[in-house]
Amino acid sequence: MKNRGFTLVELLGVVVVIAVLSLLVFPLVINQFRKNKTEISEITKMLLEEAASTYVEANLNDYEKKAGNIYCISIEKLVNNGYLSAPIIDPATEEEIPYSNMVKVSIENRQFVYDFIAGESCTEMK
């Protein structure tokens, strides 16, 4: 009578094939997670810039559309005025975005241009 089972060599072969496949697939999955976190971080920056845009539009009298003007709006100002809700977490680092970070508002072609500035200084020029 023949035994109908797998030999040790066949089982080891299957384990080796699964290990090789996981070594090939694992880096791809990790890179995709990192890419998604980066994209979410970009979306967070866009949301911060959009909040600054809404704030500027609501306070147009304080922000003259003159070429060369640069305005700095802190995240703290946006939170205190109700344009953002606290805390603001950056998904890429899973840390809270410091309220000292700024959104730089500059004037180009008679239009407001918004740039998120993290850890850099922003100097207003009027």
Contacts in CASP RR format, 6 or more apart in sequence:
PFRMAT RR
TARGET T0000
AUTHOR 0000-0000-0000
METHOD contacts of the structure
MODEL  1
MKNRGFTLVELLGVVVVIAVLSLLVFPLVINQFRKNKTEISEITKMLLEE
AASTYVEANLNDYEKKAGNIYCISIEKLVNNGYLSAPIIDPATEEEIPYS
NMVKVSIENRQFVYDFIAGESCTEMK
37 91 0 8 1.000
37 92 0 8 1.000
38 92 0 8 1.000
40 91 0 8 1.000
40 92 0 8 1.000
41 90 0 8 1.000
41 91 0 8 1.000
41 92 0 8 1.000
44 88 0 8 1.000
44 90 0 8 1.000
44 91 0 8 1.000
44 97 0 8 1.000
45 116 0 8 1.000
48 75 0 8 1.000
48 78 0 8 1.000
48 84 0 8 1.000
48 88 0 8 1.000
48 97 0 8 1.000
48 103 0 8 1.000
48 116 0 8 1.000
49 103 0 8 1.000
49 114 0 8 1.000
49 115 0 8 1.000
49 116 0 8 1.000
50 114 0 8 1.000
51 78 0 8 1.000
51 83 0 8 1.000
51 84 0 8 1.000
51 103 0 8 1.000
52 73 0 8 1.000
52 78 0 8 1.000
52 83 0 8 1.000
52 103 0 8 1.000
52 105 0 8 1.000
52 114 0 8 1.000
53 112 0 8 1.000
53 114 0 8 1.000
54 83 0 8 1.000
55 73 0 8 1.000
55 77 0 8 1.000
55 78 0 8 1.000
55 81 0 8 1.000
55 83 0 8 1.000
56 63 0 8 1.000
56 71 0 8 1.000
56 73 0 8 1.000
56 105 0 8 1.000
56 112 0 8 1.000
63 69 0 8 1.000
63 71 0 8 1.000
63 105 0 8 1.000
63 112 0 8 1.000
64 126 0 8 1.000
65 107 0 8 1.000
65 110 0 8 1.000
65 111 0 8 1.000
65 112 0 8 1.000
66 107 0 8 1.000
66 126 0 8 1.000
67 107 0 8 1.000
67 108 0 8 1.000
67 110 0 8 1.000
68 106 0 8 1.000
68 107 0 8 1.000
68 125 0 8 1.000
69 106 0 8 1.000
69 107 0 8 1.000
69 125 0 8 1.000
69 126 0 8 1.000
70 104 0 8 1.000
70 105 0 8 1.000
70 106 0 8 1.000
70 107 0 8 1.000
70 122 0 8 1.000
70 123 0 8 1.000
70 124 0 8 1.000
70 125 0 8 1.000
70 126 0 8 1.000
71 104 0 8 1.000
71 105 0 8 1.000
71 106 0 8 1.000
71 124 0 8 1.000
71 126 0 8 1.000
72 102 0 8 1.000
72 103 0 8 1.000
72 104 0 8 1.000
72 105 0 8 1.000
72 117 0 8 1.000
72 122 0 8 1.000
72 123 0 8 1.000
72 124 0 8 1.000
73 102 0 8 1.000
73 103 0 8 1.000
73 105 0 8 1.000
74 99 0 8 1.000
74 100 0 8 1.000
74 101 0 8 1.000
74 102 0 8 1.000
75 84 0 8 1.000
75 88 0 8 1.000
75 97 0 8 1.000
75 98 0 8 1.000
75 99 0 8 1.000
75 100 0 8 1.000
75 101 0 8 1.000
75 102 0 8 1.000
75 103 0 8 1.000
76 99 0 8 1.000
76 100 0 8 1.000
78 84 0 8 1.000
78 103 0 8 1.000
79 85 0 8 1.000
79 86 0 8 1.000
79 88 0 8 1.000
79 99 0 8 1.000
87 96 0 8 1.000
87 97 0 8 1.000
88 96 0 8 1.000
88 97 0 8 1.000
89 95 0 8 1.000
89 96 0 8 1.000
89 97 0 8 1.000
90 96 0 8 1.000
90 97 0 8 1.000
97 118 0 8 1.000
98 119 0 8 1.000
100 119 0 8 1.000
101 116 0 8 1.000
101 117 0 8 1.000
101 118 0 8 1.000
101 119 0 8 1.000
102 116 0 8 1.000
102 117 0 8 1.000
102 120 0 8 1.000
102 122 0 8 1.000
103 114 0 8 1.000
103 115 0 8 1.000
103 116 0 8 1.000
103 117 0 8 1.000
104 114 0 8 1.000
104 115 0 8 1.000
104 116 0 8 1.000
104 117 0 8 1.000
104 122 0 8 1.000
105 112 0 8 1.000
105 113 0 8 1.000
105 114 0 8 1.000
106 112 0 8 1.000
106 113 0 8 1.000
106 115 0 8 1.000
107 113 0 8 1.000
END
